[in-house]
């Protein structure tokens, strides 16, 4: 979902790929976007250093709720 939202928001693919790969895995599934945002230091660090990333994460989390 992050890669899709990032593409629409015109973020570089490499940045979206780093964010997506930073999602922690519980069992065989990625953690929900809401949980992930609080638990991943890497994602939080990227969100603090890259403009627009918090908005990307929020939009991806909203869209993910409709997809679940």
Residue, then its C-alpha position, 0 to 999 in steps of 0.5 A: x500500500x505504501x508503494x502505491x500511495x507513494x507513487x500517486x503522491x510522486x515520492x521516489x520509489x526508493x523511499x517508498x520501498x525503504x518504508x515498505x521494507x521497514x514494516x515489522x512482521x508478526x507471524x506471516x503477516x505485516x503489522x497493521x499500518x497503525x501499529x507499524x508507525x508506532x513500533x518502527x524506529x526506521x519508519x519514524x526516523x524517515x518520517x521525521x527527515x523526509x517532508x510529506x512522509x507522515x501524510x503518506x503514512x496516514x493516507x496509506x493507513x486509511x486506505x488499508x482499512x478499506x482494503x482489509 
